[in-house]
């Protein structure tokens, strides 16, 4: 089974875009989706997708509190 980081990396590349282009997800997940240019409305939808995909509680507040994709991985792994 793929790791949480690999699964999340795939979800990002398959579901999020910036200016109509898929996000090139780096190996180092210490980056912010907001700083990468993902619109906040897309982040809300992505939070719901992450919650369903990983069967975890992932709220809109997490979107604003978590500063990097790596922190999202850590949150998922802790639940």
HTML snippet that shows the backbone in 3Dmol.js (N, CA, C, O; Angstrom):
<script src="https://3Dmol.org/build/3Dmol-min.js"></script>
<div id="view" style="width:600px;height:400px;position:relative"></div>
<script>
const pdb = `
ATOM      1  N   UNK A   1       0.836  -1.179   0.000  1.00  0.00           N
ATOM      2  CA  UNK A   1       0.000   0.000   0.000  1.00  0.00           C
ATOM      3  C   UNK A   1       0.886   1.250   0.000  1.00  0.00           C
ATOM      4  O   UNK A   1       1.937   1.282   0.639  1.00  0.00           O
ATOM      5  N   UNK A   2       0.450   2.251  -0.712  1.00  0.00           N
ATOM      6  CA  UNK A   2       1.200   3.499  -0.814  1.00  0.00           C
ATOM      7  C   UNK A   2       1.183   4.237   0.526  1.00  0.00           C
ATOM      8  O   UNK A   2       0.226   4.138   1.294  1.00  0.00           O
ATOM      9  N   UNK A   3       2.247   4.970   0.787  1.00  0.00           N
ATOM     10  CA  UNK A   3       2.325   5.753   2.017  1.00  0.00           C
ATOM     11  C   UNK A   3       1.339   6.920   1.959  1.00  0.00           C
ATOM     12  O   UNK A   3       0.827   7.271   0.896  1.00  0.00           O
ATOM     13  N   UNK A   4       1.092   7.500   3.108  1.00  0.00           N
ATOM     14  CA  UNK A   4       0.210   8.666   3.163  1.00  0.00           C
ATOM     15  C   UNK A   4       0.741   9.775   2.267  1.00  0.00           C
ATOM     16  O   UNK A   4      -0.024  10.407   1.539  1.00  0.00           O
ATOM     17  N   UNK A   5       2.042  10.013   2.316  1.00  0.00           N
ATOM     18  CA  UNK A   5       2.647  11.071   1.496  1.00  0.00           C
ATOM     19  C   UNK A   5       2.436  10.799   0.012  1.00  0.00           C
ATOM     20  O   UNK A   5       2.103  11.712  -0.743  1.00  0.00           O
ATOM     21  N   UNK A   6       2.626   9.557  -0.412  1.00  0.00           N
ATOM     22  CA  UNK A   6       2.438   9.212  -1.826  1.00  0.00           C
ATOM     23  C   UNK A   6       0.980   9.382  -2.240  1.00  0.00           C
ATOM     24  O   UNK A   6       0.688   9.920  -3.307  1.00  0.00           O
ATOM     25  N   UNK A   7       0.077   8.923  -1.395  1.00  0.00           N
ATOM     26  CA  UNK A   7      -1.350   9.051  -1.706  1.00  0.00           C
ATOM     27  C   UNK A   7      -1.768  10.515  -1.781  1.00  0.00           C
ATOM     28  O   UNK A   7      -2.517  10.905  -2.677  1.00  0.00           O
ATOM     29  N   UNK A   8      -1.284  11.327  -0.840  1.00  0.00           N
ATOM     30  CA  UNK A   8      -1.629  12.743  -0.840  1.00  0.00           C
ATOM     31  C   UNK A   8      -1.011  13.446  -2.049  1.00  0.00           C
ATOM     32  O   UNK A   8      -1.653  14.293  -2.671  1.00  0.00           O
ATOM     33  N   UNK A   9       0.210  13.103  -2.375  1.00  0.00           N
ATOM     34  CA  UNK A   9       0.870  13.667  -3.559  1.00  0.00           C
ATOM     35  C   UNK A   9       0.036  13.375  -4.811  1.00  0.00           C
ATOM     36  O   UNK A   9      -0.152  14.258  -5.649  1.00  0.00           O
ATOM     37  N   UNK A  10      -0.462  12.151  -4.940  1.00  0.00           N
ATOM     38  CA  UNK A  10      -1.295  11.779  -6.089  1.00  0.00           C
ATOM     39  C   UNK A  10      -2.613  12.550  -6.096  1.00  0.00           C
ATOM     40  O   UNK A  10      -3.057  13.012  -7.148  1.00  0.00           O
ATOM     41  N   UNK A  11      -3.237  12.690  -4.932  1.00  0.00           N
ATOM     42  CA  UNK A  11      -4.488  13.451  -4.858  1.00  0.00           C
ATOM     43  C   UNK A  11      -4.281  14.899  -5.300  1.00  0.00           C
ATOM     44  O   UNK A  11      -5.111  15.464  -6.012  1.00  0.00           O
ATOM     45  N   UNK A  12      -3.182  15.485  -4.877  1.00  0.00           N
ATOM     46  CA  UNK A  12      -2.892  16.869  -5.269  1.00  0.00           C
ATOM     47  C   UNK A  12      -2.728  16.964  -6.773  1.00  0.00           C
ATOM     48  O   UNK A  12      -3.345  17.814  -7.415  1.00  0.00           O
ATOM     49  N   UNK A  13      -1.896  16.094  -7.340  1.00  0.00           N
ATOM     50  CA  UNK A  13      -1.620  16.196  -8.780  1.00  0.00           C
ATOM     51  C   UNK A  13      -2.845  15.862  -9.625  1.00  0.00           C
ATOM     52  O   UNK A  13      -2.975  16.364 -10.741  1.00  0.00           O
ATOM     53  N   UNK A  14      -3.744  15.024  -9.114  1.00  0.00           N
ATOM     54  CA  UNK A  14      -4.932  14.635  -9.874  1.00  0.00           C
ATOM     55  C   UNK A  14      -6.110  15.599  -9.699  1.00  0.00           C
ATOM     56  O   UNK A  14      -7.017  15.620 -10.530  1.00  0.00           O
ATOM     57  N   UNK A  15      -6.104  16.395  -8.625  1.00  0.00           N
ATOM     58  CA  UNK A  15      -7.296  17.181  -8.307  1.00  0.00           C
ATOM     59  C   UNK A  15      -7.105  18.687  -8.202  1.00  0.00           C
ATOM     60  O   UNK A  15      -8.087  19.429  -8.214  1.00  0.00           O
ATOM     61  N   UNK A  16      -5.877  19.152  -8.101  1.00  0.00           N
ATOM     62  CA  UNK A  16      -5.660  20.588  -7.944  1.00  0.00           C
ATOM     63  C   UNK A  16      -4.896  21.156  -9.130  1.00  0.00           C
ATOM     64  O   UNK A  16      -4.005  20.516  -9.688  1.00  0.00           O
ATOM     65  N   UNK A  17      -5.270  22.374  -9.496  1.00  0.00           N
ATOM     66  CA  UNK A  17      -4.609  23.071 -10.598  1.00  0.00           C
ATOM     67  C   UNK A  17      -4.353  24.522 -10.198  1.00  0.00           C
ATOM     68  O   UNK A  17      -5.021  25.082  -9.329  1.00  0.00           O
ATOM     69  N   UNK A  18      -3.366  25.101 -10.860  1.00  0.00           N
ATOM     70  CA  UNK A  18      -3.096  26.527 -10.747  1.00  0.00           C
ATOM     71  C   UNK A  18      -3.064  27.070 -12.161  1.00  0.00           C
ATOM     72  O   UNK A  18      -2.264  26.626 -12.985  1.00  0.00           O
ATOM     73  N   UNK A  19      -3.924  28.022 -12.444  1.00  0.00           N
ATOM     74  CA  UNK A  19      -4.032  28.604 -13.791  1.00  0.00           C
ATOM     75  C   UNK A  19      -4.253  27.536 -14.857  1.00  0.00           C
ATOM     76  O   UNK A  19      -3.698  27.613 -15.953  1.00  0.00           O
ATOM     77  N   UNK A  20      -5.077  26.532 -14.519  1.00  0.00           N
ATOM     78  CA  UNK A  20      -5.416  25.489 -15.477  1.00  0.00           C
ATOM     79  C   UNK A  20      -4.353  24.426 -15.674  1.00  0.00           C
ATOM     80  O   UNK A  20      -4.508  23.538 -16.513  1.00  0.00           O
ATOM     81  N   UNK A  21      -3.273  24.509 -14.908  1.00  0.00           N
ATOM     82  CA  UNK A  21      -2.182  23.540 -15.030  1.00  0.00           C
ATOM     83  C   UNK A  21      -2.087  22.707 -13.754  1.00  0.00           C
ATOM     84  O   UNK A  21      -2.232  23.238 -12.653  1.00  0.00           O
ATOM     85  N   UNK A  22      -1.843  21.395 -13.901  1.00  0.00           N
ATOM     86  CA  UNK A  22      -1.675  20.573 -12.698  1.00  0.00           C
ATOM     87  C   UNK A  22      -0.464  21.040 -11.895  1.00  0.00           C
ATOM     88  O   UNK A  22       0.497  21.574 -12.449  1.00  0.00           O
ATOM     89  N   UNK A  23      -0.526  20.835 -10.606  1.00  0.00           N
ATOM     90  CA  UNK A  23       0.578  21.217  -9.729  1.00  0.00           C
ATOM     91  C   UNK A  23       1.677  20.171  -9.836  1.00  0.00           C
ATOM     92  O   UNK A  23       1.418  18.971  -9.745  1.00  0.00           O
ATOM     93  N   UNK A  24       2.896  20.634 -10.027  1.00  0.00           N
ATOM     94  CA  UNK A  24       4.059  19.752 -10.012  1.00  0.00           C
ATOM     95  C   UNK A  24       4.456  19.577  -8.549  1.00  0.00           C
ATOM     96  O   UNK A  24       5.073  20.462  -7.957  1.00  0.00           O
ATOM     97  N   UNK A  25       4.102  18.441  -7.976  1.00  0.00           N
ATOM     98  CA  UNK A  25       4.311  18.214  -6.546  1.00  0.00           C
ATOM     99  C   UNK A  25       5.749  17.759  -6.311  1.00  0.00           C
ATOM    100  O   UNK A  25       6.157  16.711  -6.812  1.00  0.00           O
ATOM    101  N   UNK A  26       6.521  18.544  -5.550  1.00  0.00           N
ATOM    102  CA  UNK A  26       7.909  18.162  -5.280  1.00  0.00           C
ATOM    103  C   UNK A  26       7.990  16.984  -4.310  1.00  0.00           C
ATOM    104  O   UNK A  26       7.032  16.695  -3.592  1.00  0.00           O
ATOM    105  N   UNK A  27       9.120  16.319  -4.295  1.00  0.00           N
ATOM    106  CA  UNK A  27       9.328  15.220  -3.351  1.00  0.00           C
ATOM    107  C   UNK A  27       9.262  15.722  -1.908  1.00  0.00           C
ATOM    108  O   UNK A  27       8.704  15.057  -1.035  1.00  0.00           O
ATOM    109  N   UNK A  28       9.837  16.901  -1.670  1.00  0.00           N
ATOM    110  CA  UNK A  28       9.805  17.511  -0.346  1.00  0.00           C
ATOM    111  C   UNK A  28       8.448  18.187  -0.171  1.00  0.00           C
ATOM    112  O   UNK A  28       8.150  19.172  -0.845  1.00  0.00           O
ATOM    113  N   UNK A  29       7.641  17.665   0.721  1.00  0.00           N
ATOM    114  CA  UNK A  29       6.280  18.167   0.892  1.00  0.00           C
ATOM    115  C   UNK A  29       6.187  19.370   1.824  1.00  0.00           C
ATOM    116  O   UNK A  29       5.093  19.737   2.253  1.00  0.00           O
ATOM    117  N   UNK A  30       7.312  19.981   2.137  1.00  0.00           N
ATOM    118  CA  UNK A  30       7.307  21.182   2.969  1.00  0.00           C
ATOM    119  C   UNK A  30       7.026  22.410   2.116  1.00  0.00           C
ATOM    120  O   UNK A  30       7.837  23.333   2.040  1.00  0.00           O
ATOM    121  N   UNK A  31       5.863  22.401   1.476  1.00  0.00           N
ATOM    122  CA  UNK A  31       5.429  23.552   0.687  1.00  0.00           C
ATOM    123  C   UNK A  31       3.952  23.789   0.960  1.00  0.00           C
ATOM    124  O   UNK A  31       3.228  22.886   1.380  1.00  0.00           O
ATOM    125  N   UNK A  32       3.526  25.002   0.718  1.00  0.00           N
ATOM    126  CA  UNK A  32       2.154  25.410   0.978  1.00  0.00           C
ATOM    127  C   UNK A  32       1.354  25.416  -0.315  1.00  0.00           C
ATOM    128  O   UNK A  32       1.809  25.943  -1.331  1.00  0.00           O
ATOM    129  N   UNK A  33       0.164  24.830  -0.277  1.00  0.00           N
ATOM    130  CA  UNK A  33      -0.706  24.866  -1.452  1.00  0.00           C
ATOM    131  C   UNK A  33      -1.174  26.287  -1.742  1.00  0.00           C
ATOM    132  O   UNK A  33      -1.354  26.658  -2.902  1.00  0.00           O
ATOM    133  N   UNK A  34      -1.370  27.077  -0.701  1.00  0.00           N
ATOM    134  CA  UNK A  34      -1.770  28.470  -0.904  1.00  0.00           C
ATOM    135  C   UNK A  34      -0.646  29.234  -1.594  1.00  0.00           C
ATOM    136  O   UNK A  34      -0.888  29.976  -2.546  1.00  0.00           O
ATOM    137  N   UNK A  35       0.585  29.052  -1.113  1.00  0.00           N
ATOM    138  CA  UNK A  35       1.721  29.731  -1.735  1.00  0.00           C
ATOM    139  C   UNK A  35       1.965  29.230  -3.150  1.00  0.00           C
ATOM    140  O   UNK A  35       2.528  29.950  -3.976  1.00  0.00           O
ATOM    141  N   UNK A  36       1.546  28.000  -3.436  1.00  0.00           N
ATOM    142  CA  UNK A  36       1.679  27.461  -4.794  1.00  0.00           C
ATOM    143  C   UNK A  36       0.639  28.065  -5.732  1.00  0.00           C
ATOM    144  O   UNK A  36       0.717  27.892  -6.948  1.00  0.00           O
ATOM    145  N   UNK A  37      -0.342  28.780  -5.158  1.00  0.00           N
ATOM    146  CA  UNK A  37      -1.330  29.461  -5.981  1.00  0.00           C
ATOM    147  C   UNK A  37      -2.691  28.801  -6.058  1.00  0.00           C
ATOM    148  O   UNK A  37      -3.527  29.208  -6.865  1.00  0.00           O
ATOM    149  N   UNK A  38      -2.931  27.787  -5.234  1.00  0.00           N
ATOM    150  CA  UNK A  38      -4.233  27.106  -5.243  1.00  0.00           C
ATOM    151  C   UNK A  38      -5.278  28.037  -4.622  1.00  0.00           C
ATOM    152  O   UNK A  38      -5.078  28.529  -3.511  1.00  0.00           O
ATOM    153  N   UNK A  39      -6.381  28.284  -5.318  1.00  0.00           N
ATOM    154  CA  UNK A  39      -7.439  29.147  -4.771  1.00  0.00           C
ATOM    155  C   UNK A  39      -8.065  28.543  -3.511  1.00  0.00           C
ATOM    156  O   UNK A  39      -8.159  27.323  -3.374  1.00  0.00           O
ATOM    157  N   UNK A  40      -8.487  29.409  -2.606  1.00  0.00           N
ATOM    158  CA  UNK A  40      -9.045  28.939  -1.337  1.00  0.00           C
ATOM    159  C   UNK A  40     -10.291  28.088  -1.534  1.00  0.00           C
ATOM    160  O   UNK A  40     -10.525  27.156  -0.764  1.00  0.00           O
ATOM    161  N   UNK A  41     -11.092  28.388  -2.546  1.00  0.00           N
ATOM    162  CA  UNK A  41     -12.284  27.568  -2.790  1.00  0.00           C
ATOM    163  C   UNK A  41     -11.894  26.147  -3.180  1.00  0.00           C
ATOM    164  O   UNK A  41     -12.574  25.191  -2.807  1.00  0.00           O
ATOM    165  N   UNK A  42     -10.815  26.007  -3.922  1.00  0.00           N
ATOM    166  CA  UNK A  42     -10.328  24.675  -4.277  1.00  0.00           C
ATOM    167  C   UNK A  42      -9.780  23.948  -3.054  1.00  0.00           C
ATOM    168  O   UNK A  42      -9.902  22.728  -2.947  1.00  0.00           O
ATOM    169  N   UNK A  43      -9.177  24.696  -2.132  1.00  0.00           N
ATOM    170  CA  UNK A  43      -8.663  24.078  -0.907  1.00  0.00           C
ATOM    171  C   UNK A  43      -9.787  23.509  -0.051  1.00  0.00           C
ATOM    172  O   UNK A  43      -9.632  22.450   0.556  1.00  0.00           O
ATOM    173  N   UNK A  44     -10.911  24.203  -0.001  1.00  0.00           N
ATOM    174  CA  UNK A  44     -12.058  23.709   0.767  1.00  0.00           C
ATOM    175  C   UNK A  44     -12.550  22.390   0.177  1.00  0.00           C
ATOM    176  O   UNK A  44     -12.801  21.435   0.912  1.00  0.00           O
ATOM    177  N   UNK A  45     -12.687  22.336  -1.132  1.00  0.00           N
ATOM    178  CA  UNK A  45     -13.113  21.098  -1.793  1.00  0.00           C
ATOM    179  C   UNK A  45     -12.074  20.003  -1.586  1.00  0.00           C
ATOM    180  O   UNK A  45     -12.427  18.840  -1.391  1.00  0.00           O
ATOM    181  N   UNK A  46     -10.798  20.369  -1.627  1.00  0.00           N
ATOM    182  CA  UNK A  46      -9.732  19.391  -1.437  1.00  0.00           C
ATOM    183  C   UNK A  46      -9.743  18.854  -0.006  1.00  0.00           C
ATOM    184  O   UNK A  46      -9.469  17.673   0.212  1.00  0.00           O
ATOM    185  N   UNK A  47     -10.054  19.703   0.966  1.00  0.00           N
ATOM    186  CA  UNK A  47     -10.147  19.255   2.358  1.00  0.00           C
ATOM    187  C   UNK A  47     -11.210  18.175   2.503  1.00  0.00           C
ATOM    188  O   UNK A  47     -11.007  17.191   3.214  1.00  0.00           O
ATOM    189  N   UNK A  48     -12.335  18.357   1.835  1.00  0.00           N
ATOM    190  CA  UNK A  48     -13.396  17.343   1.870  1.00  0.00           C
ATOM    191  C   UNK A  48     -12.922  16.043   1.228  1.00  0.00           C
ATOM    192  O   UNK A  48     -13.200  14.956   1.735  1.00  0.00           O
ATOM    193  N   UNK A  49     -12.213  16.159   0.123  1.00  0.00           N
ATOM    194  CA  UNK A  49     -11.688  14.979  -0.560  1.00  0.00           C
ATOM    195  C   UNK A  49     -10.695  14.230   0.326  1.00  0.00           C
ATOM    196  O   UNK A  49     -10.745  13.004   0.418  1.00  0.00           O
ATOM    197  N   UNK A  50      -9.801  14.961   0.971  1.00  0.00           N
ATOM    198  CA  UNK A  50      -8.819  14.341   1.867  1.00  0.00           C
ATOM    199  C   UNK A  50      -9.534  13.631   3.009  1.00  0.00           C
ATOM    200  O   UNK A  50      -9.172  12.513   3.375  1.00  0.00           O
ATOM    201  N   UNK A  51     -10.541  14.275   3.567  1.00  0.00           N
ATOM    202  CA  UNK A  51     -11.307  13.689   4.661  1.00  0.00           C
ATOM    203  C   UNK A  51     -11.930  12.360   4.248  1.00  0.00           C
ATOM    204  O   UNK A  51     -11.886  11.387   5.001  1.00  0.00           O
ATOM    205  N   UNK A  52     -12.510  12.323   3.055  1.00  0.00           N
ATOM    206  CA  UNK A  52     -13.138  11.100   2.556  1.00  0.00           C
ATOM    207  C   UNK A  52     -12.103  10.037   2.202  1.00  0.00           C
ATOM    208  O   UNK A  52     -12.260   8.869   2.558  1.00  0.00           O
ATOM    209  N   UNK A  53     -11.066  10.433   1.515  1.00  0.00           N
ATOM    210  CA  UNK A  53     -10.054   9.489   1.035  1.00  0.00           C
ATOM    211  C   UNK A  53      -9.339   8.785   2.184  1.00  0.00           C
ATOM    212  O   UNK A  53      -9.070   7.586   2.117  1.00  0.00           O
ATOM    213  N   UNK A  54      -9.036   9.540   3.237  1.00  0.00           N
ATOM    214  CA  UNK A  54      -8.263   8.983   4.344  1.00  0.00           C
ATOM    215  C   UNK A  54      -9.127   8.641   5.555  1.00  0.00           C
ATOM    216  O   UNK A  54      -8.623   8.157   6.568  1.00  0.00           O
ATOM    217  N   UNK A  55     -10.443   8.899   5.444  1.00  0.00           N
ATOM    218  CA  UNK A  55     -11.368   8.626   6.539  1.00  0.00           C
ATOM    219  C   UNK A  55     -10.899   9.282   7.844  1.00  0.00           C
ATOM    220  O   UNK A  55     -10.818   8.645   8.894  1.00  0.00           O
ATOM    221  N   UNK A  56     -10.595  10.578   7.734  1.00  0.00           N
ATOM    222  CA  UNK A  56     -10.138  11.356   8.880  1.00  0.00           C
ATOM    223  C   UNK A  56     -10.965  12.633   8.977  1.00  0.00           C
ATOM    224  O   UNK A  56     -11.653  13.021   8.034  1.00  0.00           O
ATOM    225  N   UNK A  57     -10.883  13.269  10.129  1.00  0.00           N
ATOM    226  CA  UNK A  57     -11.491  14.579  10.297  1.00  0.00           C
ATOM    227  C   UNK A  57     -10.505  15.613   9.785  1.00  0.00           C
ATOM    228  O   UNK A  57      -9.411  15.769  10.329  1.00  0.00           O
ATOM    229  N   UNK A  58     -10.899  16.312   8.738  1.00  0.00           N
ATOM    230  CA  UNK A  58     -10.050  17.350   8.141  1.00  0.00           C
ATOM    231  C   UNK A  58     -10.957  18.518   7.822  1.00  0.00           C
ATOM    232  O   UNK A  58     -11.797  18.437   6.926  1.00  0.00           O
ATOM    233  N   UNK A  59     -10.787  19.598   8.551  1.00  0.00           N
ATOM    234  CA  UNK A  59     -11.707  20.723   8.462  1.00  0.00           C
ATOM    235  C   UNK A  59     -11.115  21.894   7.684  1.00  0.00           C
ATOM    236  O   UNK A  59      -9.930  21.910   7.351  1.00  0.00           O
ATOM    237  N   UNK A  60     -11.962  22.856   7.410  1.00  0.00           N
ATOM    238  CA  UNK A  60     -11.509  24.085   6.761  1.00  0.00           C
ATOM    239  C   UNK A  60     -10.473  24.778   7.650  1.00  0.00           C
ATOM    240  O   UNK A  60      -9.520  25.373   7.146  1.00  0.00           O
ATOM    241  N   UNK A  61     -10.655  24.702   8.958  1.00  0.00           N
ATOM    242  CA  UNK A  61      -9.695  25.296   9.883  1.00  0.00           C
ATOM    243  C   UNK A  61      -8.309  24.684   9.712  1.00  0.00           C
ATOM    244  O   UNK A  61      -7.300  25.382   9.812  1.00  0.00           O
ATOM    245  N   UNK A  62      -8.262  23.391   9.457  1.00  0.00           N
ATOM    246  CA  UNK A  62      -6.973  22.756   9.197  1.00  0.00           C
ATOM    247  C   UNK A  62      -6.291  23.398   7.990  1.00  0.00           C
ATOM    248  O   UNK A  62      -5.071  23.558   7.973  1.00  0.00           O
ATOM    249  N   UNK A  63      -7.077  23.763   6.990  1.00  0.00           N
ATOM    250  CA  UNK A  63      -6.514  24.388   5.786  1.00  0.00           C
ATOM    251  C   UNK A  63      -5.769  25.671   6.125  1.00  0.00           C
ATOM    252  O   UNK A  63      -4.752  25.989   5.509  1.00  0.00           O
ATOM    253  N   UNK A  64      -6.280  26.404   7.108  1.00  0.00           N
ATOM    254  CA  UNK A  64      -5.634  27.663   7.458  1.00  0.00           C
ATOM    255  C   UNK A  64      -4.545  27.485   8.507  1.00  0.00           C
ATOM    256  O   UNK A  64      -3.611  28.284   8.565  1.00  0.00           O
ATOM    257  N   UNK A  65      -4.650  26.454   9.332  1.00  0.00           N
ATOM    258  CA  UNK A  65      -3.680  26.246  10.402  1.00  0.00           C
ATOM    259  C   UNK A  65      -2.438  25.500   9.935  1.00  0.00           C
ATOM    260  O   UNK A  65      -1.330  25.793  10.384  1.00  0.00           O
ATOM    261  N   UNK A  66      -2.616  24.550   9.046  1.00  0.00           N
ATOM    262  CA  UNK A  66      -1.487  23.742   8.597  1.00  0.00           C
ATOM    263  C   UNK A  66      -0.724  24.504   7.527  1.00  0.00           C
ATOM    264  O   UNK A  66      -1.313  24.957   6.545  1.00  0.00           O
ATOM    265  N   UNK A  67       0.570  24.645   7.709  1.00  0.00           N
ATOM    266  CA  UNK A  67       1.370  25.502   6.838  1.00  0.00           C
ATOM    267  C   UNK A  67       1.983  24.777   5.649  1.00  0.00           C
ATOM    268  O   UNK A  67       2.429  25.418   4.698  1.00  0.00           O
ATOM    269  N   UNK A  68       2.011  23.452   5.690  1.00  0.00           N
ATOM    270  CA  UNK A  68       2.626  22.721   4.580  1.00  0.00           C
ATOM    271  C   UNK A  68       1.885  21.409   4.331  1.00  0.00           C
ATOM    272  O   UNK A  68       1.131  20.929   5.178  1.00  0.00           O
ATOM    273  N   UNK A  69       2.115  20.855   3.173  1.00  0.00           N
ATOM    274  CA  UNK A  69       1.537  19.551   2.838  1.00  0.00           C
ATOM    275  C   UNK A  69       2.083  18.495   3.796  1.00  0.00           C
ATOM    276  O   UNK A  69       1.365  17.565   4.163  1.00  0.00           O
ATOM    277  N   UNK A  70       3.341  18.628   4.203  1.00  0.00           N
ATOM    278  CA  UNK A  70       3.931  17.684   5.155  1.00  0.00           C
ATOM    279  C   UNK A  70       3.149  17.684   6.464  1.00  0.00           C
ATOM    280  O   UNK A  70       2.959  16.628   7.066  1.00  0.00           O
ATOM    281  N   UNK A  71       2.696  18.843   6.910  1.00  0.00           N
ATOM    282  CA  UNK A  71       1.892  18.912   8.132  1.00  0.00           C
ATOM    283  C   UNK A  71       0.552  18.203   7.949  1.00  0.00           C
ATOM    284  O   UNK A  71       0.021  17.633   8.903  1.00  0.00           O
ATOM    285  N   UNK A  72       0.005  18.230   6.749  1.00  0.00           N
ATOM    286  CA  UNK A  72      -1.230  17.495   6.456  1.00  0.00           C
ATOM    287  C   UNK A  72      -0.966  15.997   6.580  1.00  0.00           C
ATOM    288  O   UNK A  72      -1.767  15.269   7.167  1.00  0.00           O
ATOM    289  N   UNK A  73       0.155  15.536   6.027  1.00  0.00           N
ATOM    290  CA  UNK A  73       0.538  14.120   6.137  1.00  0.00           C
ATOM    291  C   UNK A  73       0.625  13.724   7.609  1.00  0.00           C
ATOM    292  O   UNK A  73       0.108  12.679   8.005  1.00  0.00           O
ATOM    293  N   UNK A  74       1.270  14.549   8.411  1.00  0.00           N
ATOM    294  CA  UNK A  74       1.431  14.248   9.835  1.00  0.00           C
ATOM    295  C   UNK A  74       0.085  14.207  10.555  1.00  0.00           C
ATOM    296  O   UNK A  74      -0.128  13.360  11.422  1.00  0.00           O
ATOM    297  N   UNK A  75      -0.822  15.115  10.201  1.00  0.00           N
ATOM    298  CA  UNK A  75      -2.164  15.107  10.797  1.00  0.00           C
ATOM    299  C   UNK A  75      -2.896  13.813  10.449  1.00  0.00           C
ATOM    300  O   UNK A  75      -3.496  13.183  11.319  1.00  0.00           O
ATOM    301  N   UNK A  76      -2.846  13.426   9.195  1.00  0.00           N
ATOM    302  CA  UNK A  76      -3.521  12.200   8.756  1.00  0.00           C
ATOM    303  C   UNK A  76      -2.954  10.995   9.491  1.00  0.00           C
ATOM    304  O   UNK A  76      -3.705  10.152   9.982  1.00  0.00           O
ATOM    305  N   UNK A  77      -1.634  10.913   9.568  1.00  0.00           N
ATOM    306  CA  UNK A  77      -0.997   9.771  10.222  1.00  0.00           C
ATOM    307  C   UNK A  77      -1.286   9.719  11.719  1.00  0.00           C
ATOM    308  O   UNK A  77      -1.218   8.650  12.326  1.00  0.00           O
ATOM    309  N   UNK A  78      -1.610  10.869  12.320  1.00  0.00           N
ATOM    310  CA  UNK A  78      -1.870  10.895  13.762  1.00  0.00           C
ATOM    311  C   UNK A  78      -3.296  10.471  14.111  1.00  0.00           C
ATOM    312  O   UNK A  78      -3.599  10.217  15.277  1.00  0.00           O
ATOM    313  N   UNK A  79      -4.176  10.394  13.104  1.00  0.00           N
ATOM    314  CA  UNK A  79      -5.579  10.060  13.391  1.00  0.00           C
ATOM    315  C   UNK A  79      -5.873   8.598  13.196  1.00  0.00           C
ATOM    316  O   UNK A  79      -7.006   8.163  13.398  1.00  0.00           O
TER     317      UNK A  79
END
`;
const viewer = $3Dmol.createViewer("view");
viewer.addModel(pdb, "pdb");
viewer.setStyle({}, {cartoon: {color: "spectrum"}});
viewer.zoomTo();
viewer.render();
</script>
